[in-house]
């Protein structure tokens, strides 16, 4: 094909290397532009353009390269072009001499529209990349099912301890305080109507069905999602992931699946623990504020707490665990360039994980309510 061409991009320390492949012309510009955009966003300190595998370069392709070189020079970065044929050097030199960065519009309304459009496009692009990432995970799960020996059982157990058992203290404290506050606020209102005993119904149903799973998932999202992103991001910057691929290891099977399985298995246990501690906080307030003893509270719990409320909270847990692990690992693989990128994507990872946990909790709650469950 006349427009067949592409490029390879690699980041090393504070710089990057762009390797041009095949024919870079007006028909193949679309294929390489996402990589060009990536370089501009990362703002490396130096750029090396490798042209040893370049077969053709027309003025359209040269303009794209000139745009990249001039844009980076404005940021104080240096650019070098190596192994470029003499004929193509003249085209690139002409494009650089005659290229000027377009001036931004001074109209505020156009800038706002432009920003909204860019954000929408960026979100859509990120969503499509996430779907591709999920597709790779599904393929890897199929491979592991056919070859169980490839799964890292020991690493999964270690991750369950790290993401589950070691998170229990903060989950316990958070759940206890939430149960205490809910019971305290409810006690003030119920005491006005002499309906003190109904504090048991309110605490048990709200904690088991909604609050404990949500609070536990938010705590784990802030704790584990950031950890996954930072770990994988660091491995990517230090080229450990490239070394894995060279040695024949699949990064998805080696890094993602153990984290995903560990969180899906540990989250129901964490949520059940949060249920007990949250109800305990409500029991303390019921005893101190309303005079409902622990024995009466437990007896009333047996009467009003249906099994479905407990199961709904526990069934939400693996869904939340899956979301947290997927988002944390996905953002880790997006890290490129410098250590600054780790901080940025770690922040994005935590925000995304907490948002989607809350969103999925709302969706599940509305669906179950509409179904009368």
Secondary structure, DSSP 8 states (H G I E B T S, - for coil): -TT-EEEEEEEETTEEEEEEEEEESTTTHHHHHHHHHHHHHHT-SEEEEEEEEEEEE-HHHHHHHHHHHHHHHHTT-EEEEES--HHHHHHHHHHHHT---------HHHHHHHHHHHHHHHHHHHHHHHHHHHHHHHHHHHHHHH-GGGS-HHHHHHHHHHHTGGGHHHHHHHHHHHHHHHHHHHHHHHHHTT-TTHHHHHHHHHIIIIIHHHHHHHHHIIIIIHHHHHHHHHHHHTTHHHHHHHTT--HIIIIIHHHHHHHHHHHHHHHHHHHHHHHHHHHHHHHHHH---HHHHHHHHHHH--HHHHHHHHHHHHHHHHHHHHHHHHHHHH--SSHHHHHHHHHHHHHHHHHHHHHHHHHHHHHHHHTT-
